[in-house]
Amino acid sequence: DICMNLRQHTGQGKALVLHIKDVEEFDLLGTWSSPTSSSVGPSLNESLDQLIRKGFFRPFDINICNEALPDRFSIKDRRALAVKLGLCLMNFFDADLTSNRIHFLGPKPYLAFNSELSVTTNSEIFLVGHPALLSFAKLLLEMEYGQNMDIDISPHNSENGQAWFQLMHRLELLERERNDVYVEAIRGCLTVHYKIASALRLRGSEHKDVDSIIRKNLYMEIVYKLMIGHEHSQNGYTHARKRRRRDSLERTTPEYKKRHIPESQVLPAVSGSRIMSSVRPSHRDDFEIAIICALQLEYDAVSYIFDEFWDDHGDPYGKAAGDHNIYTTGRMGNCNVVLALLPEIGKASAASAAASMRSSYRCLRLAILTGVCGSVPHRQCREIFLGDVVISKTVLQHDFGWQYSDGFIRKNTVEDNLSRPNKDVRNLVTIFETDRGRDQLEQLTTQFLRQLQANAAWKKRPGKYDYPGTAEDKLFESTHRHKHHVSPTCICRNCFNDLDPVCDEALISSCADLGCDDERYIARKRLQAMHQFENVGGDNTPQPAVYVGAVASGDKVIKSAAERDKLSTKADVIAFEMEGAGVWDEVPCIVVKGVCNYADSHKHERWQNFAAAAASAATRAILARYIR
């Protein structure tokens, strides 16, 4: 049995040679249709790589009918071949399926591959950059575009971060044109390793069903979608109809030129970590999205999630007279984005910067205030952890009101409160409150977070945005103050309630230095489950949860669990930050913040970088869902 022998020798580095005596009687890949015309077809023993170079996979063009071109494989031909190759991936998932290892004997394809890749039954192998999955994603893209792609894929996962990033960008370019099941299958190649690794960790790499676990995930995320795409091509309702309409345009029209341009532009070359492919905006009025950051660390995190920058060689757009902001311009997905870093924190600085931004970029439709925040530890029945993301449904000023001798009363009239967000913002945020909308946003956030981490590593800053770990996520009881607990002479010894003072040294010291009692931790079920997952070698970056609710904004930092709980109870707020109220009434705005502390006296800065990265990834995910 050929398949049995291949499975037994997979991963051992042995050369396997298959001699085919009668191509018609024995076809390793099964039935596969011939090219459109049998008069001219692939020559004996030509590779798929050679056929792509010769133009057999180029899209059909009814306007080019008199040129001497080779036969083209139809949409149905290509979808059928993709299914057969997908089945090979599912059965030989240690194989390097690249276009130069797939050959044709006449119209019949066969495979010639070795097993130099690492055995994939270990969950550690299924990380970003798995060579077999990247190679197959590249293969599907080459078959779709009809062009070879100059992307190097190493047998070692750790060396493929850049290749994964390049393929994801190529996929995004294709998704702009359409998003059918074939495109979903390509995305499955680039993301399925998360699901496989998680499933293997839960079962254990020694489990007897390891192979079936891998094949099941490959089938559901890749092969099944390719099969649906093949079925659609047979029924005649694929994207081919759209393509015929475009390709039937006059060759002088902009639409035709956009489709029929040189290879280096159809599949754009990579410059550094970005693909220089989109049309650069000609004027400031072409920008509809703004991102505002208050801290340098927030700005740094956002910069790693841009697809490309428009100002690498200087600012080409300028700004209005009297505008003192410094802008960074670029592209995120389909959106042209202008980024601004505030000169200082606080509502006044944010309001001034937003007003100046509006005068320079007059067509802004959405501003996203991205960064870090403090949060309440619970939202209704859900637990909020450090590294999760908060999205504003509304913003209120928690420090705007009257200070009396016995307490503070917040102004809460219609005239004193900030306005409602406009209808576009309300509709967008409402979607993220639904189960499906939140699930999609969290999945996209995780994908972009990993992309951000890979970009930072590629820029020689590995580990900067790593997840600090569940052991560093500590929530104390509200009554447990951050003070010296073992010093007999410090004034902290007389601190028993929220109004009692602590010494200056305690304000800048860590919990470990002060002796904060570990027994005063609050146990949380989801965090315990995450900690157990880490102990068995789980994913180093868990999926951030996303919460939508009211955000409190003010010029004072909340470092009191008692004040946090009081504001949360009275105003139903879930997070605390310092710039939202300034931006809110200047431009249509959403506040997107990563949780870096619990707004209590134990606040520290260990989580700031990861929280900023999570917020940046969520911002990028929101823009992916933003429909203009």
C-alpha positions in Angstrom: 0.0 0.0 0.0 1.6 3.2 -1.2 0.0 5.5 1.3 0.9 3.2 4.2 4.5 3.1 3.2 4.6 6.9 2.8 3.2 7.4 6.2 5.6 5.0 7.8 8.6 6.8 6.3 7.3 10.4 6.7 9.7 12.5 8.8 12.7 10.1 8.5 14.5 11.9 5.7 14.3 9.0 3.4 14.1 9.4 -0.4 11.0 7.7 -1.8 10.7 7.1 -5.5 7.4 6.2 -7.2 7.5 4.7 -10.7 4.3 5.1 -12.7 4.0 2.6 -15.6 0.6 3.5 -16.8 -0.5 7.1 -16.1 -4.1 6.4 -17.2 -4.5 3.4 -14.8 -2.8 4.9 -11.8 -3.1 8.5 -10.8 -1.8 9.5 -7.3 -3.9 12.6 -7.2 -7.1 11.0 -8.6 -9.2 12.4 -11.4 -8.3 15.8 -12.5 -9.6 17.7 -15.6 -7.3 18.5 -18.5 -6.5 22.0 -19.6 -9.2 23.8 -21.5 -7.9 22.6 -24.9 -6.2 19.3 -25.4 -4.4 20.4 -28.5 -1.7 22.1 -26.5 -1.0 21.1 -22.9 1.8 20.5 -20.4 4.8 18.7 -21.8 6.2 15.5 -20.3 7.5 16.0 -16.7 6.9 19.7 -16.4 6.6 21.1 -12.9 3.8 23.3 -11.7 6.4 26.1 -11.2 7.3 25.9 -14.9 3.6 25.9 -16.0 3.0 29.0 -13.9 5.9 30.7 -15.5 4.6 29.8 -19.0 1.3 31.3 -18.2 -1.0 28.3 -17.9 -2.5 29.8 -14.7 -2.9 33.3 -15.8 -6.5 34.6 -15.7 -8.5 34.5 -18.9 -8.8 37.7 -21.0 -11.1 37.7 -23.9 -9.4 40.8 -25.3 -6.1 39.0 -25.8 -7.2 36.4 -28.3 -4.7 36.8 -31.2 -1.5 36.4 -29.2 0.4 33.1 -29.1 -0.3 32.1 -25.5 -0.4 28.7 -24.0 -3.7 27.1 -22.9 -5.0 28.4 -19.6 -6.4 26.3 -16.8 -10.0 27.3 -16.2 -11.3 28.3 -12.8 -12.8 24.8 -12.5 -9.4 23.2 -13.4 -7.6 25.3 -10.8 -10.1 24.6 -8.1 -10.0 20.9 -8.8 -6.2 20.9 -8.6 -6.3 22.9 -5.3 -8.6 20.2 -3.8 -6.3 17.4 -4.8 -3.3 19.2 -3.4 -5.2 20.0 -0.2 -5.9 16.3 0.3 -2.2 15.7 -0.2 -1.4 18.3 2.5 -3.9 16.6 4.8 -2.2 13.2 4.3 1.4 14.2 4.1 1.5 17.2 6.4 5.3 16.8 6.9 5.8 17.4 3.2 7.1 20.5 1.5 4.3 21.1 -1.1 5.8 23.7 -3.4 5.2 24.4 -7.0 8.6 23.0 -8.1 7.8 19.7 -6.4 4.6 19.1 -8.3 5.0 17.6 -11.8 2.8 16.7 -14.7 3.0 13.7 -16.9 1.0 15.1 -19.8 -2.2 16.4 -18.2 -1.8 14.2 -15.0 -0.1 15.7 -11.9 2.1 13.8 -9.5 4.2 14.7 -6.5 7.9 14.6 -5.9 8.8 15.6 -2.4 11.1 14.7 0.5 10.6 14.8 4.3 13.2 17.3 5.4 10.7 19.1 7.6 10.4 18.4 11.3 7.9 15.8 12.4 4.7 17.8 13.2 3.2 15.6 15.9 4.7 17.9 18.6 2.5 21.0 19.4 5.7 23.1 19.6 6.1 22.7 15.9 2.7 24.3 15.1 3.7 28.0 15.6 3.6 31.0 13.3 5.8 30.1 10.3 5.0 26.4 10.0 6.8 25.7 6.7 4.3 23.2 5.2 1.4 25.5 5.9 3.2 28.6 4.5 4.3 26.7 1.4 0.7 25.6 0.7 -0.6 29.2 1.2 2.0 30.4 -1.2 1.1 27.7 -3.7 -2.6 28.6 -3.6 -1.8 32.3 -4.1 0.5 31.4 -7.1 -2.2 29.3 -8.7 -4.7 32.2 -8.2 -2.5 35.0 -9.6 -0.8 32.9 -12.2 2.6 34.3 -11.1 5.5 32.9 -9.1 6.1 34.6 -5.7 9.6 35.4 -4.5 9.1 34.5 -0.9 11.7 32.3 0.9 10.3 29.8 3.3 12.7 28.0 5.7 12.3 24.5 7.1 12.6 26.1 10.5 9.6 27.9 12.0 11.6 30.5 13.9 13.0 31.8 10.6 9.6 32.3 8.9 8.1 35.2 10.7 8.8 37.5 7.7 7.4 35.0 5.2 4.2 34.7 7.2 3.9 38.5 7.3 4.4 38.8 3.6 1.9 36.1 2.8 -0.7 37.7 5.1 -0.3 41.0 3.2 -0.7 39.2 -0.2 -3.8 37.7 1.2 -5.2 41.1 2.3 -4.6 42.4 -1.2 -6.7 39.5 -2.6 -9.4 40.0 0.0 -9.9 43.6 -1.2 -11.0 42.1 -4.5 -13.2 39.4 -3.1 -13.6 37.1 -0.1 -14.9 33.7 -1.2 -14.2 30.3 0.3 -10.9 29.9 -1.7 -9.6 33.0 0.0 -10.8 31.7 3.3 -8.9 28.5 2.7 -5.7 30.5 2.1 -6.3 32.3 5.4 -6.8 28.9 7.0 -3.3 27.9 5.9 -1.9 30.9 7.8 -4.0 30.6 11.0 -4.8 26.9 11.4 -1.6 26.3 13.4 -3.2 28.0 16.4 -6.1 25.5 16.6 -3.8 22.5 15.9 -1.4 23.5 18.6 -4.2 24.1 21.1 -5.8 20.7 20.3 -2.5 18.9 20.6 -1.7 20.5 24.0 -5.0 19.5 25.4 -4.7 15.9 24.2 -0.9 15.5 24.6 1.6 14.8 21.9 1.7 11.1 22.8 -2.0 10.7 22.3 -2.9 7.9 19.8 -5.1 10.2 17.8 -2.5 12.9 17.1 -2.6 12.3 13.3 -6.4 12.5 13.2 -6.4 15.7 15.3 -4.0 17.4 12.8 -5.9 16.1 9.8 -9.3 17.1 11.2 -8.2 20.7 11.6 -6.5 20.8 8.2 -9.7 19.4 6.6 -12.0 21.9 8.3 -9.9 25.0 7.9 -8.4 24.3 4.4 -9.5 21.3 2.5 -13.3 21.6 3.1 -13.3 25.2 1.9 -11.3 24.2 -1.2 -14.0 21.6 -1.9 -16.8 24.1 -1.5 -14.9 26.4 -3.9 -14.6 23.6 -6.4 -18.3 22.9 -6.1 -19.0 26.6 -6.7 -16.9 26.6 -9.8 -18.8 23.6 -11.2 -22.1 25.4 -10.6 -20.8 28.5 -12.2 -21.2 31.1 -9.4 -17.6 31.9 -8.5 -15.8 35.1 -8.8 -15.2 34.2 -12.5 -18.3 36.1 -13.5 -16.9 39.3 -11.8 -13.6 38.7 -13.5 -15.2 38.3 -17.0 -16.9 41.6 -16.6 -13.7 43.3 -15.6 -11.6 41.6 -18.2 -14.1 42.6 -20.9 -13.5 46.2 -20.3 -11.6 48.3 -22.9 -7.9 47.8 -22.5 -7.4 51.6 -22.2 -9.7 52.0 -19.2 -8.3 52.5 -15.7 -10.1 49.4 -14.5 -8.3 47.3 -17.2 -4.9 48.8 -16.4 -5.5 48.2 -12.7 -5.9 44.4 -13.4 -3.4 44.1 -16.2 -0.2 45.7 -14.9 3.4 44.4 -14.7 4.0 41.4 -12.5 6.0 43.4 -10.0 2.9 45.5 -9.3 0.2 42.8 -9.4 2.2 40.9 -6.8 4.1 43.8 -5.3 7.6 43.5 -4.0 8.3 43.6 -0.3 10.3 46.5 1.1 11.4 45.7 4.6 8.5 44.4 6.5 5.9 46.2 4.5 4.4 45.8 1.0 4.4 49.0 -1.0 1.4 48.3 -3.1 -1.5 50.7 -2.5 -2.1 54.1 -4.2 -0.7 56.8 -2.0 -3.3 59.5 -1.1 -2.8 62.7 -2.9 -4.2 65.1 -0.3 -5.0 65.3 3.4 -8.7 65.2 2.5 -8.2 61.5 1.5 -7.7 60.6 5.2 -10.8 59.5 7.1 -9.3 57.7 10.0 -7.2 59.2 12.9 -5.4 57.4 15.8 -4.4 59.4 18.8 -2.0 58.3 21.5 -1.0 60.0 24.7 2.1 58.0 25.6 5.2 57.2 23.6 4.8 53.5 24.4 1.3 53.6 23.0 2.6 55.3 19.8 5.3 52.7 19.4 2.8 49.8 19.6 0.5 51.4 17.0 3.4 52.0 14.6 4.1 48.3 14.5 0.6 47.6 13.2 0.7 49.8 10.1 0.9 48.0 6.8 2.9 50.8 5.2 3.9 54.4 5.9 3.4 57.4 3.5 6.0 59.6 5.2 9.1 57.5 5.2 10.8 60.2 3.0 9.2 63.2 4.7 5.7 64.5 5.3 4.1 64.9 1.8 0.8 66.4 3.1 1.7 69.3 5.4 -0.8 70.7 7.9 -3.1 73.8 8.4 -1.7 77.0 9.8 -1.5 77.1 13.5 -1.6 73.3 13.8 1.3 72.2 16.1 0.7 68.5 15.9 3.3 66.2 14.4 1.7 63.6 12.2 2.5 60.1 11.0 0.6 58.9 7.9 0.2 55.5 6.4 -2.2 52.6 5.6 -3.9 50.0 7.7 -5.7 47.5 5.5 -8.0 49.6 3.2 -7.8 52.7 5.4 -5.5 55.7 5.1 -4.7 56.6 8.7 -3.1 59.7 10.3 -1.5 59.1 13.7 -0.7 61.8 16.3 1.2 61.6 19.6 0.1 64.1 22.3 2.7 66.4 23.8 1.4 65.6 27.3 -1.3 63.6 29.0 -4.7 64.9 30.0 -8.0 66.2 28.6 -6.8 69.7 27.7 -3.9 68.4 25.6 -6.1 65.9 23.9 -8.8 68.5 23.1 -6.3 70.9 21.7 -4.6 68.2 19.5 -8.0 66.9 18.3 -9.2 70.4 17.3 -5.9 71.1 15.4 -6.1 67.7 13.7 -9.7 68.4 12.5 -8.5 71.7 11.0 -5.7 69.9 9.0 -7.6 66.7 8.2 -11.1 68.0 7.4 -12.6 64.7 6.2 -12.0 62.6 9.3 -14.9 60.3 10.0 -13.5 58.4 12.9 -10.8 59.0 15.5 -9.6 56.2 17.7 -7.9 57.0 21.0 -5.6 54.1 21.5 -3.5 53.2 24.6 -3.6 51.9 28.1 -6.0 52.2 31.0 -7.0 51.0 34.4 -10.1 48.8 34.7 -12.6 47.4 37.1 -11.9 43.7 37.7 -15.4 42.5 36.8 -17.9 43.4 34.1 -21.3 42.0 35.0 -20.6 38.2 35.1 -17.3 38.4 33.2 -13.9 38.8 34.7 -11.6 41.4 33.3 -7.9 40.6 33.2 -4.7 42.6 32.6 -4.1 42.6 28.8 -7.8 42.6 27.9 -9.2 45.4 25.8 -12.0 48.0 26.6 -14.0 49.8 23.9 -16.0 52.9 24.9 -19.7 52.9 24.4 -19.8 56.4 26.0 -17.3 58.6 28.0 -18.0 60.5 31.1 -15.9 63.0 33.0 -15.4 61.6 36.5 -13.6 64.7 37.9 -16.1 67.3 36.6 -18.3 68.6 39.5 -18.3 70.1 43.0 -15.8 69.3 45.7 -17.4 69.7 49.2 -15.8 69.2 52.6 -17.4 65.8 53.0 -16.9 64.6 49.4 -17.1 65.1 45.7 -20.4 65.3 43.6 -20.0 64.8 39.8 -22.1 67.0 37.5 -24.5 64.8 35.8 -27.0 66.9 33.8 -27.7 66.8 30.1 -25.8 70.0 29.6 -22.8 68.9 31.6 -22.4 65.4 30.1 -20.5 64.7 26.9 -22.6 64.3 23.8 -23.7 60.9 22.3 -21.5 59.5 19.6 -22.8 59.9 16.1 -24.9 57.2 14.4 -21.9 55.6 12.5 -20.0 55.1 15.7 -23.0 53.8 17.6 -23.7 51.2 15.0 -20.1 50.1 14.8 -19.8 49.7 18.6 -23.2 48.0 18.9 -22.0 45.2 16.6 -19.1 44.5 19.0 -21.6 44.0 21.8 -23.1 41.0 20.0 -21.7 37.5 20.6 -20.7 37.0 17.0 -19.3 40.5 16.6 -17.2 40.2 19.8 -16.0 36.7 18.9 -14.9 37.9 15.5 -13.2 41.0 16.9 -11.3 39.0 19.5 -10.1 36.5 16.9 -8.9 39.4 14.7 -7.3 41.1 17.6 -5.3 38.0 18.4 -4.1 37.7 14.8 -3.0 41.3 14.6 -1.4 41.0 18.1 0.8 38.2 16.8 1.6 40.2 13.7 2.6 43.1 15.9 4.9 40.9 18.0 6.5 39.5 14.8 7.0 43.0 13.4 8.7 44.1 16.6 10.9 41.0 16.6 11.8 41.7 13.0 12.8 45.2 14.0 15.2 43.7 16.6 13.0 44.2 19.5 12.0 40.7 20.4 10.1 40.1 23.6 9.1 43.8 23.9 5.4 42.9 23.6 5.4 39.4 25.1 2.6 38.4 27.5 3.9 38.9 31.0 2.2 35.7 32.3 -0.7 34.9 34.6 1.6 34.9 37.6 2.0 38.7 37.1 -1.7 39.3 37.0 -2.5 40.0 40.7 -5.7 41.3 42.0 -5.9 42.1 45.7 -8.9 42.6 47.9 -10.2 46.2 47.8 -9.3 46.8 51.4 -5.7 45.6 51.2 -3.6 48.8 50.9 -0.3 49.1 49.1 1.9 50.0 52.1 4.7 48.8 54.3 3.3 45.7 56.1 6.5 44.8 58.0 8.0 48.1 59.1 7.4 48.9 62.8 8.5 52.6 62.5 6.9 53.8 59.3 3.7 55.8 59.3 2.2 52.9 57.2 1.7 51.0 60.5 -1.2 53.4 61.3 -2.8 52.9 57.9 -6.1 51.0 58.4 -8.6 52.6 56.0 -8.7 54.6 52.8 -8.2 58.0 54.4 -5.1 57.0 56.3 -1.8 58.2 54.7 1.1 56.0 53.7 4.8 57.0 53.4 6.3 58.4 50.2 8.5 55.4 49.7 5.5 53.0 49.7 4.0 55.0 46.7 7.0 54.0 44.5 7.8 50.6 45.9 6.7 47.2 44.5 4.4 44.8 46.3 7.3 42.4 46.9 9.3 45.1 48.6 6.4 46.2 50.8 5.3 42.7 51.8 1.8 42.8 50.3 0.1 39.7 51.5 -0.3 37.0 48.8 -3.1 35.5 50.8 -5.2 38.7 50.1 -5.3 37.8 46.3 -8.7 37.3 44.8 -9.0 33.9 43.1 -10.5 34.0 39.6 -11.6 30.9 37.7 -10.7 32.0 34.1 -7.2 33.1 35.3 -6.6 29.8 37.0 -7.6 27.9 33.8 -5.2 30.1 31.9 -2.4 29.4 34.4 -2.9 25.6 34.1 -2.8 26.0 30.3 0.6 27.8 30.7 1.9 25.1 33.0 1.4 22.4 30.3 3.2 24.4 27.7 0.2 26.5 26.4 0.2 29.4 24.1 2.4 32.3 25.3 -0.1 34.9 24.1 -3.7 34.1 25.1 -6.6 35.7 23.2 -7.4 39.1 24.7 -11.1 39.5 25.7 -12.9 42.6 24.5 -15.4 44.6 26.7 -17.7 47.4 25.6 -19.0 49.9 28.2 -18.8 53.3 29.7 -15.3 54.8 30.2 -14.5 57.3 32.9 -12.1 60.1 31.8 -10.4 62.7 34.0 -7.1 64.5 34.7 -6.4 62.4 37.9 -5.1 58.9 37.9 -7.3 56.5 39.9 -5.1 54.5 42.3 -7.7 53.6 44.9 -9.7 50.4 44.8 -12.4 52.1 47.0 -12.7 55.0 44.5 -12.7 52.6 41.6 -15.5 50.5 43.1 -17.6 53.6 44.0 -17.4 55.1 40.4 -18.1 51.7 38.9 -21.2 51.3 41.1 -22.5 54.9 40.6 -21.8 55.4 36.9 -21.4 51.8 35.7 -18.0 52.5 34.2 -15.6 49.7 33.4 -12.3 51.6 32.7 -10.4 54.8 33.7 -8.2 56.9 31.4 -7.2 60.6 31.0 -7.8 61.8 27.4 -11.1 60.5 26.1 -13.2 63.4 27.4 -10.9 65.9 25.5 -11.2 64.2 22.1 -14.9 63.1 22.4 -16.6 66.3 21.3 -14.0 67.4 18.8 -14.2 64.5 16.3 -16.3 61.3 16.1 -14.4 59.1 18.6 -14.0 55.6 20.0 -11.7 54.9 23.0 -9.8 51.6 22.7 -7.6 50.9 25.7 -5.7 47.9 26.9 -6.0 47.1 30.6 -2.6 47.5 32.3 -3.8 47.8 36.0 -6.8 47.5 38.2 -6.9 51.2 39.2 -5.9 50.3 42.7 -2.9 51.2 45.0 -1.0 48.2 43.7 -0.7 49.7 40.2 2.6 49.2 38.4 3.9 49.5 34.9 4.8 45.9 34.1 1.8 45.4 31.8 2.0 48.6 29.9 3.7 47.4 26.7 1.5 44.3 26.3 -1.7 46.3 27.0 -0.7 48.9 24.5 0.0 46.2 21.9 -3.4 44.5 22.6 -5.1 47.9 22.2 -3.3 48.5 18.9 -4.2 45.1 17.6 -7.9 45.7 18.6 -7.7 49.1 16.8 -6.5 47.4 13.6 -9.2 44.7 14.0 -11.9 47.5 14.3 -10.6 49.1 11.1 -10.8 45.7 9.4 -14.5 45.7 10.3 -15.0 49.4 9.5 -17.2 49.9 6.4 -17.0 53.3 4.8 
